[in-house]
Amino acid sequence: MSTFEITGGKKLKGELIPQGAKNETLQVLCATLLTPEKITIRNVPDIRDVNKLIELLEFLGVSIHKEKESVYTFHSRNIEIDLLHSSEFKEKSAGFRGSIMVVGPLLARYGKGYIPKPGGDKIGRRRLDTHFIGFEKLGARFIYEQNDDFYKVESKSMKGAYLHLDEASVTGTANLLMASVIIPGETIIYNAACEPYIQQLCRMLIKMGAKITGVGSNLLKINGVKELRGCDHTILPDMIEIGSFIGLAALTGSGITIKDVSYQNLGIIPDSFKRLGIKLEKQNDDIFIPGQEHYEIETFIDGSIMTISDGIWPGLTPDLLSIMLVVAIQAKGSVLIHQKMFESRLFFVDKLIDMGAQIILCDPHRATVIGLNRQFKLRGTTMSSPDIRAGIALLIAALSAEGTSVIHNIEQIDRGYQEIDTRLRKIGAEIRRLKS
């Protein structure tokens, strides 16, 4: 287990280039299982969850070649489908949640898809019913082996169907979309997630020969084709990392430029930070955040306290609420952070309270932040990262704090942020990675 040691309170300055989007990468890498032809994926981030998926695909028989930094080719010509029964497959796929998305492509192409109960963040219940109910409606049989926590779907013949999803699950939409593109008939996915990640997956599949309409909406229509071809696909910059860097600049009072952000795909993220009083300037496709000594949280038009809450796209992604909560600590004013989707994601606020933040945890979903307006600095402390997004939020808090902080379990941060310590040192952060 590794640790970060951070000496905070320093102003940062310079440019940051966001990595490729983690969530999109996990989807499009799984889509390479749908064709035996060569697929080239560009802007692949070098992070733990992505590397674990690459190892899993290689274990299943995908021929993978790293052309250069962040560029890979995939050939899924000789998949060893019987390896799904192996203990090694279970071990390799259990450690990260993105492994669930191999099921749809394998089911469509080979008639079976297995997966152990996925791991990942400990942020509350994240059910998989949407995936497996959809597979059943497409004609698959669902088997749950409770003793081994193993999920199986099998089918000798699948065909298109009408799927009204019970929730707009991003991974559920991706899985069912991939399962639908090479089976006979028309599949309609209603209440589909429509995040940029899903739009990118759709565009990639269309380049491969899939017939999909409704891209960008919550109603996708797929007419199955017999086979798909190879393609060349470039992953978007990670909007969660972009939001994290905006938060970093705001809380540390630093002037930072974030390069090549694909601004049109950020949705309401910039405006949500502006509601917290953060100034940011769009410069071509870059974002510049000037150093701000003070920033003031807006109120609603009637004067009531601002509420920042998550929602399905085009609402605010839940992955950024931890960042916004931390940013609000040094604002002028108060804000209610309402995390609707995950009931354990706000539990990390006790560590921020230990650092001097004024936060009231109302319940598992809501926290009220009373801004310090920089009248008091946070103080360094020792803490542990419970999940990816809380981990980066704690890191941002530590970089703004007076004194030295220690963050344990940084493997959680490494799951989603590529070489974050190296990149932050280049803009002036004093951060060391310690091996235990």
VODOBA-43468 format. One record per residue (C-alpha): residue number from 1; x, y, z. Coordinates in nm, 2 decimals, always signed. Layout:
<nodes>
NODE lokol   east  north     up
NODE   NUM      X      Y      Z
...
</nodes>
This chain:
<nodes>
NODE lokol   east  north     up
NODE     1  +0.00  +0.00  +0.00
NODE     2  +0.13  +0.35  -0.09
NODE     3  +0.10  +0.68  +0.07
NODE     4  +0.11  +1.05  -0.04
NODE     5  +0.28  +1.30  +0.18
NODE     6  +0.17  +1.66  +0.10
NODE     7  +0.30  +1.99  +0.22
NODE     8  +0.02  +2.23  +0.16
NODE     9  -0.05  +2.60  +0.14
NODE    10  +0.15  +2.66  -0.18
NODE    11  +0.02  +2.85  -0.48
NODE    12  +0.04  +2.64  -0.80
NODE    13  +0.09  +2.77  -1.15
NODE    14  +0.10  +2.62  -1.50
NODE    15  -0.08  +2.40  -1.74
NODE    16  -0.25  +2.06  -1.69
NODE    17  -0.35  +1.83  -1.98
NODE    18  -0.64  +1.60  -1.89
NODE    19  -0.60  +1.23  -1.95
NODE    20  -0.84  +1.02  -2.16
NODE    21  -1.18  +0.96  -2.00
NODE    22  -1.17  +0.66  -1.77
NODE    23  -1.54  +0.58  -1.80
NODE    24  -1.54  +0.60  -2.18
NODE    25  -1.22  +0.39  -2.20
NODE    26  -1.37  +0.10  -2.00
NODE    27  -1.67  +0.09  -2.24
NODE    28  -1.48  +0.11  -2.57
NODE    29  -1.22  -0.14  -2.47
NODE    30  -1.50  -0.39  -2.40
NODE    31  -1.65  -0.31  -2.74
NODE    32  -1.33  -0.45  -2.91
NODE    33  -1.47  -0.80  -2.82
NODE    34  -1.74  -0.75  -3.08
NODE    35  -1.53  -0.80  -3.39
NODE    36  -1.23  -1.01  -3.50
NODE    37  -1.09  -0.71  -3.69
NODE    38  -0.82  -0.47  -3.57
NODE    39  -0.93  -0.17  -3.36
NODE    40  -0.71  +0.12  -3.27
NODE    41  -0.79  +0.32  -2.96
NODE    42  -0.61  +0.65  -2.89
NODE    43  -0.58  +0.86  -2.57
NODE    44  -0.60  +0.56  -2.34
NODE    45  -0.52  +0.67  -1.99
NODE    46  -0.25  +0.47  -1.79
NODE    47  -0.46  +0.41  -1.48
NODE    48  -0.52  +0.10  -1.26
NODE    49  -0.88  +0.02  -1.37
NODE    50  -0.79  +0.05  -1.74
NODE    51  -0.48  -0.15  -1.70
NODE    52  -0.67  -0.42  -1.52
NODE    53  -0.92  -0.44  -1.80
NODE    54  -0.64  -0.46  -2.06
NODE    55  -0.50  -0.75  -1.86
NODE    56  -0.84  -0.92  -1.85
NODE    57  -0.89  -0.88  -2.23
NODE    58  -0.55  -1.02  -2.29
NODE    59  -0.62  -1.32  -2.07
NODE    60  -0.93  -1.39  -2.27
NODE    61  -0.73  -1.41  -2.59
NODE    62  -0.74  -1.05  -2.73
NODE    63  -0.41  -0.97  -2.90
NODE    64  -0.31  -0.63  -2.77
NODE    65  -0.02  -0.41  -2.89
NODE    66  +0.09  -0.08  -2.74
NODE    67  +0.18  +0.13  -3.05
NODE    68  +0.30  +0.42  -2.85
NODE    69  +0.21  +0.61  -2.54
NODE    70  -0.17  +0.60  -2.49
NODE    71  -0.23  +0.42  -2.83
NODE    72  -0.33  +0.06  -2.84
NODE    73  -0.45  -0.19  -3.11
NODE    74  -0.68  -0.48  -3.02
NODE    75  -0.75  -0.80  -3.22
NODE    76  -1.02  -1.02  -3.08
NODE    77  -0.98  -1.30  -3.33
NODE    78  -0.92  -1.59  -3.09
NODE    79  -1.12  -1.55  -2.78
NODE    80  -1.09  -1.85  -2.54
NODE    81  -1.45  -1.84  -2.41
NODE    82  -1.40  -2.14  -2.19
NODE    83  -1.17  -1.93  -1.97
NODE    84  -1.48  -1.77  -1.83
NODE    85  -1.51  -2.08  -1.61
NODE    86  -1.16  -2.04  -1.46
NODE    87  -1.07  -1.92  -1.12
NODE    88  -0.81  -1.69  -1.28
NODE    89  -1.08  -1.51  -1.47
NODE    90  -1.28  -1.47  -1.16
NODE    91  -0.98  -1.33  -0.98
NODE    92  -0.89  -1.09  -1.26
NODE    93  -1.24  -0.95  -1.31
NODE    94  -1.35  -0.92  -0.95
NODE    95  -1.14  -0.63  -0.85
NODE    96  -1.30  -0.35  -1.06
NODE    97  -1.65  -0.27  -1.16
NODE    98  -1.58  -0.20  -1.53
NODE    99  -1.54  -0.57  -1.59
NODE   100  -1.92  -0.61  -1.60
NODE   101  -1.92  -0.46  -1.95
NODE   102  -1.74  -0.76  -2.10
NODE   103  -2.07  -0.95  -2.05
NODE   104  -2.27  -0.79  -2.33
NODE   105  -2.02  -0.83  -2.61
NODE   106  -1.94  -1.19  -2.51
NODE   107  -2.31  -1.28  -2.48
NODE   108  -2.39  -1.14  -2.83
NODE   109  -2.09  -1.29  -3.00
NODE   110  -2.04  -1.62  -2.82
NODE   111  -2.38  -1.69  -2.65
NODE   112  -2.24  -1.66  -2.29
NODE   113  -2.11  -1.40  -2.05
NODE   114  -2.00  -1.46  -1.69
NODE   115  -1.88  -1.22  -1.43
NODE   116  -1.82  -1.24  -1.05
NODE   117  -1.98  -0.98  -0.83
NODE   118  -1.77  -0.67  -0.93
NODE   119  -1.55  -0.47  -0.70
NODE   120  -1.46  -0.10  -0.72
NODE   121  -1.56  +0.19  -0.50
NODE   122  -1.72  +0.14  -0.17
NODE   123  -1.98  +0.41  -0.21
NODE   124  -2.30  +0.23  -0.14
NODE   125  -2.53  -0.01  -0.32
NODE   126  -2.47  -0.02  -0.70
NODE   127  -2.71  -0.28  -0.82
NODE   128  -2.68  -0.47  -1.15
NODE   129  -3.04  -0.56  -1.21
NODE   130  -3.07  -0.32  -1.51
NODE   131  -2.80  -0.52  -1.70
NODE   132  -2.94  -0.86  -1.64
NODE   133  -3.31  -0.78  -1.68
NODE   134  -3.22  -0.63  -2.02
NODE   135  -3.02  -0.94  -2.12
NODE   136  -3.32  -1.16  -2.03
NODE   137  -3.55  -0.95  -2.25
NODE   138  -3.31  -1.00  -2.54
NODE   139  -3.35  -1.38  -2.49
NODE   140  -3.07  -1.47  -2.25
NODE   141  -3.11  -1.69  -1.94
NODE   142  -2.98  -1.54  -1.61
NODE   143  -2.81  -1.76  -1.35
NODE   144  -2.68  -1.64  -1.02
NODE   145  -2.45  -1.87  -0.83
NODE   146  -2.49  -1.73  -0.48
NODE   147  -2.23  -1.95  -0.32
NODE   148  -1.96  -1.81  -0.55
NODE   149  -2.12  -1.46  -0.61
NODE   150  -2.10  -1.54  -0.98
NODE   151  -2.34  -1.40  -1.24
NODE   152  -2.40  -1.59  -1.57
NODE   153  -2.61  -1.52  -1.88
NODE   154  -2.64  -1.77  -2.16
NODE   155  -2.84  -1.78  -2.49
NODE   156  -2.84  -1.99  -2.80
NODE   157  -3.05  -1.73  -2.98
NODE   158  -3.11  -1.37  -2.90
NODE   159  -3.32  -1.11  -3.09
NODE   160  -3.40  -0.75  -3.06
NODE   161  -3.65  -0.63  -2.80
NODE   162  -3.80  -0.32  -2.64
NODE   163  -3.60  -0.23  -2.33
NODE   164  -3.74  +0.03  -2.09
NODE   165  -3.46  +0.06  -1.84
NODE   166  -3.56  +0.10  -1.47
NODE   167  -3.28  +0.35  -1.43
NODE   168  -3.06  +0.54  -1.67
NODE   169  -2.75  +0.33  -1.59
NODE   170  -2.44  +0.43  -1.79
NODE   171  -2.28  +0.09  -1.77
NODE   172  -2.62  -0.08  -1.81
NODE   173  -2.69  +0.12  -2.13
NODE   174  -2.34  +0.04  -2.26
NODE   175  -2.37  -0.33  -2.19
NODE   176  -2.72  -0.37  -2.35
NODE   177  -2.61  -0.15  -2.65
NODE   178  -2.31  -0.37  -2.71
NODE   179  -2.53  -0.68  -2.67
NODE   180  -2.78  -0.55  -2.93
NODE   181  -2.57  -0.44  -3.22
NODE   182  -2.49  -0.79  -3.36
NODE   183  -2.82  -0.98  -3.29
NODE   184  -3.11  -1.00  -3.53
NODE   185  -3.40  -0.75  -3.52
NODE   186  -3.46  -0.41  -3.37
NODE   187  -3.38  -0.32  -3.02
NODE   188  -3.51  +0.00  -2.86
NODE   189  -3.35  +0.12  -2.53
NODE   190  -3.57  +0.38  -2.36
NODE   191  -3.45  +0.57  -2.06
NODE   192  -3.10  +0.51  -2.19
NODE   193  -2.81  +0.70  -2.03
NODE   194  -2.69  +0.97  -2.28
NODE   195  -2.36  +1.08  -2.12
NODE   196  -2.08  +1.18  -2.36
NODE   197  -1.93  +0.83  -2.28
NODE   198  -2.23  +0.66  -2.43
NODE   199  -2.24  +0.90  -2.73
NODE   200  -1.87  +0.81  -2.79
NODE   201  -1.94  +0.44  -2.77
NODE   202  -2.23  +0.48  -3.02
NODE   203  -2.01  +0.67  -3.26
NODE   204  -1.74  +0.40  -3.23
NODE   205  -1.99  +0.12  -3.30
NODE   206  -2.14  +0.31  -3.59
NODE   207  -1.79  +0.34  -3.74
NODE   208  -1.76  -0.04  -3.70
NODE   209  -2.08  -0.08  -3.90
NODE   210  -2.35  -0.08  -3.63
NODE   211  -2.69  +0.08  -3.71
NODE   212  -2.78  +0.31  -3.42
NODE   213  -3.01  +0.61  -3.42
NODE   214  -3.10  +0.85  -3.14
NODE   215  -2.74  +0.92  -3.03
NODE   216  -2.73  +1.18  -2.75
NODE   217  -3.09  +1.11  -2.65
NODE   218  -3.25  +0.87  -2.40
NODE   219  -3.41  +0.67  -2.68
NODE   220  -3.17  +0.45  -2.88
NODE   221  -3.28  +0.24  -3.17
NODE   222  -3.05  -0.04  -3.28
NODE   223  -3.10  -0.26  -3.59
NODE   224  -2.87  -0.56  -3.55
NODE   225  -2.61  -0.64  -3.82
NODE   226  -2.44  -0.98  -3.87
NODE   227  -2.09  -0.85  -3.81
NODE   228  -1.88  -0.55  -3.73
NODE   229  -1.55  -0.43  -3.87
NODE   230  -1.25  -0.26  -3.72
NODE   231  -1.21  +0.11  -3.66
NODE   232  -0.99  +0.39  -3.52
NODE   233  -1.13  +0.57  -3.22
NODE   234  -1.00  +0.86  -3.00
NODE   235  -1.12  +0.89  -2.64
NODE   236  -1.24  +1.22  -2.51
NODE   237  -1.06  +1.41  -2.23
NODE   238  -1.18  +1.31  -1.89
NODE   239  -1.44  +1.56  -1.77
NODE   240  -1.41  +1.44  -1.41
NODE   241  -1.04  +1.51  -1.41
NODE   242  -1.11  +1.85  -1.57
NODE   243  -1.36  +1.93  -1.29
NODE   244  -1.10  +1.81  -1.03
NODE   245  -0.84  +2.05  -1.17
NODE   246  -1.09  +2.34  -1.16
NODE   247  -1.15  +2.26  -0.80
NODE   248  -0.78  +2.23  -0.73
NODE   249  -0.72  +2.58  -0.88
NODE   250  -1.01  +2.73  -0.68
NODE   251  -0.93  +2.59  -0.34
NODE   252  -0.55  +2.66  -0.36
NODE   253  -0.61  +3.01  -0.51
NODE   254  -0.39  +2.92  -0.81
NODE   255  -0.39  +3.03  -1.17
NODE   256  -0.41  +2.71  -1.38
NODE   257  -0.48  +2.65  -1.74
NODE   258  -0.64  +2.32  -1.84
NODE   259  -0.56  +2.23  -2.20
NODE   260  -0.78  +2.07  -2.47
NODE   261  -1.09  +2.01  -2.26
NODE   262  -1.34  +1.94  -2.54
NODE   263  -1.55  +2.22  -2.39
NODE   264  -1.87  +2.12  -2.58
NODE   265  -1.88  +1.79  -2.40
NODE   266  -1.86  +1.93  -2.04
NODE   267  -2.23  +2.00  -2.01
NODE   268  -2.32  +2.21  -1.71
NODE   269  -1.99  +2.14  -1.52
NODE   270  -1.84  +2.49  -1.59
NODE   271  -2.17  +2.67  -1.49
NODE   272  -2.19  +2.46  -1.17
NODE   273  -1.85  +2.58  -1.06
NODE   274  -1.95  +2.93  -1.14
NODE   275  -2.24  +2.89  -0.90
NODE   276  -1.98  +2.84  -0.63
NODE   277  -1.82  +3.17  -0.73
NODE   278  -1.54  +3.03  -0.93
NODE   279  -1.42  +3.24  -1.22
NODE   280  -1.31  +3.05  -1.53
NODE   281  -1.24  +3.16  -1.88
NODE   282  -1.28  +2.96  -2.20
NODE   283  -0.98  +3.02  -2.42
NODE   284  -1.04  +2.84  -2.75
NODE   285  -1.06  +2.48  -2.62
NODE   286  -0.88  +2.55  -2.30
NODE   287  -1.00  +2.66  -1.96
NODE   288  -0.81  +2.92  -1.76
NODE   289  -0.89  +2.95  -1.39
NODE   290  -0.73  +3.27  -1.24
NODE   291  -0.61  +3.27  -0.88
NODE   292  -0.89  +3.40  -0.66
NODE   293  -0.84  +3.52  -0.30
NODE   294  -1.21  +3.51  -0.24
NODE   295  -1.52  +3.35  -0.41
NODE   296  -1.88  +3.37  -0.31
NODE   297  -2.15  +3.11  -0.34
NODE   298  -2.46  +3.23  -0.53
NODE   299  -2.80  +3.20  -0.38
NODE   300  -3.12  +3.11  -0.57
NODE   301  -3.32  +3.40  -0.71
NODE   302  -3.55  +3.40  -0.40
NODE   303  -3.25  +3.43  -0.17
NODE   304  -3.26  +3.07  -0.05
NODE   305  -2.94  +2.87  +0.01
NODE   306  -2.78  +2.72  -0.30
NODE   307  -2.82  +2.35  -0.35
NODE   308  -2.58  +2.16  -0.58
NODE   309  -2.71  +1.81  -0.66
NODE   310  -2.63  +1.54  -0.91
NODE   311  -2.85  +1.41  -1.19
NODE   312  -2.85  +1.19  -1.49
NODE   313  -2.70  +1.36  -1.80
NODE   314  -2.74  +1.63  -1.90
NODE   315  -2.75  +1.70  -1.52
NODE   316  -2.44  +1.73  -1.31
NODE   317  -2.23  +1.41  -1.29
NODE   318  -2.23  +1.26  -0.93
NODE   319  -1.85  +1.21  -0.97
NODE   320  -1.79  +1.58  -0.91
NODE   321  -1.99  +1.64  -0.60
NODE   322  -1.70  +1.55  -0.37
NODE   323  -1.49  +1.81  -0.55
NODE   324  -1.76  +2.08  -0.52
NODE   325  -1.80  +2.01  -0.16
NODE   326  -1.43  +2.06  -0.09
NODE   327  -1.42  +2.38  -0.30
NODE   328  -1.71  +2.52  -0.09
NODE   329  -1.50  +2.49  +0.23
NODE   330  -1.32  +2.82  +0.16
NODE   331  -1.60  +3.00  -0.02
NODE   332  -1.81  +3.29  +0.13
NODE   333  -2.16  +3.16  +0.20
NODE   334  -2.32  +2.82  +0.24
NODE   335  -2.43  +2.54  +0.01
NODE   336  -2.62  +2.22  +0.05
NODE   337  -2.45  +1.93  -0.14
NODE   338  -2.71  +1.66  -0.23
NODE   339  -2.56  +1.34  -0.35
NODE   340  -2.87  +1.15  -0.47
NODE   341  -2.73  +0.85  -0.64
NODE   342  -2.49  +0.69  -0.38
NODE   343  -2.56  +0.67  -0.01
NODE   344  -2.20  +0.64  +0.12
NODE   345  -2.02  +0.90  -0.09
NODE   346  -2.03  +1.18  +0.16
NODE   347  -1.89  +0.99  +0.46
NODE   348  -1.54  +1.12  +0.39
NODE   349  -1.64  +1.46  +0.53
NODE   350  -1.54  +1.36  +0.88
NODE   351  -1.18  +1.38  +0.75
NODE   352  -1.24  +1.74  +0.63
NODE   353  -1.40  +1.83  +0.96
NODE   354  -1.08  +1.71  +1.13
NODE   355  -0.89  +1.96  +0.90
NODE   356  -1.11  +2.25  +1.02
NODE   357  -1.39  +2.25  +0.77
NODE   358  -1.74  +2.35  +0.88
NODE   359  -1.96  +2.08  +0.74
NODE   360  -2.29  +1.94  +0.87
NODE   361  -2.35  +1.58  +0.75
NODE   362  -2.73  +1.59  +0.74
NODE   363  -2.78  +1.22  +0.63
NODE   364  -2.60  +0.98  +0.40
NODE   365  -2.71  +1.19  +0.10
NODE   366  -2.68  +1.55  +0.21
NODE   367  -2.41  +1.77  +0.36
NODE   368  -2.43  +2.15  +0.43
NODE   369  -2.10  +2.34  +0.39
NODE   370  -2.05  +2.67  +0.58
NODE   371  -1.77  +2.84  +0.39
NODE   372  -1.47  +2.97  +0.58
NODE   373  -1.41  +3.25  +0.33
NODE   374  -1.03  +3.19  +0.38
NODE   375  -1.05  +3.34  +0.73
NODE   376  -0.91  +3.01  +0.86
NODE   377  -0.68  +2.77  +0.68
NODE   378  -0.74  +2.40  +0.68
NODE   379  -0.48  +2.21  +0.88
NODE   380  -0.28  +1.91  +0.77
NODE   381  -0.38  +1.57  +0.90
NODE   382  -0.35  +1.19  +0.84
NODE   383  -0.63  +1.02  +0.65
NODE   384  -0.71  +0.74  +0.41
NODE   385  -0.87  +0.75  +0.07
NODE   386  -1.21  +0.56  +0.07
NODE   387  -1.28  +0.58  -0.31
NODE   388  -1.14  +0.75  -0.62
NODE   389  -1.34  +1.08  -0.60
NODE   390  -1.32  +1.12  -0.23
NODE   391  -0.95  +1.05  -0.26
NODE   392  -0.88  +1.33  -0.51
NODE   393  -1.10  +1.56  -0.30
NODE   394  -0.89  +1.49  +0.01
NODE   395  -0.57  +1.55  -0.20
NODE   396  -0.70  +1.89  -0.31
NODE   397  -0.79  +1.97  +0.05
NODE   398  -0.44  +1.87  +0.16
NODE   399  -0.27  +2.08  -0.10
NODE   400  -0.46  +2.39  +0.03
NODE   401  -0.40  +2.31  +0.40
NODE   402  -0.13  +2.45  +0.63
NODE   403  +0.13  +2.20  +0.72
NODE   404  +0.18  +1.83  +0.62
NODE   405  -0.09  +1.58  +0.54
NODE   406  -0.06  +1.21  +0.48
NODE   407  -0.31  +1.02  +0.26
NODE   408  -0.30  +0.64  +0.28
NODE   409  -0.46  +0.39  +0.04
NODE   410  -0.38  +0.61  -0.26
NODE   411  -0.42  +0.30  -0.49
NODE   412  -0.79  +0.42  -0.49
NODE   413  -0.67  +0.76  -0.65
NODE   414  -0.45  +0.57  -0.89
NODE   415  -0.75  +0.38  -1.02
NODE   416  -0.88  +0.70  -1.18
NODE   417  -0.59  +0.96  -1.21
NODE   418  -0.28  +0.90  -1.41
NODE   419  +0.05  +0.98  -1.24
NODE   420  -0.13  +1.26  -1.05
NODE   421  +0.16  +1.33  -0.81
NODE   422  +0.41  +1.37  -1.10
NODE   423  +0.18  +1.60  -1.29
NODE   424  +0.10  +1.82  -0.99
NODE   425  +0.47  +1.85  -0.90
NODE   426  +0.52  +2.01  -1.24
NODE   427  +0.29  +2.30  -1.15
NODE   428  +0.45  +2.35  -0.80
NODE   429  +0.28  +2.10  -0.57
NODE   430  +0.50  +1.96  -0.29
NODE   431  +0.38  +1.59  -0.29
NODE   432  +0.58  +1.27  -0.24
NODE   433  +0.47  +0.91  -0.30
NODE   434  +0.59  +0.68  -0.02
NODE   435  +0.60  +0.30  -0.07
NODE   436  +0.51  +0.10  +0.24
</nodes>
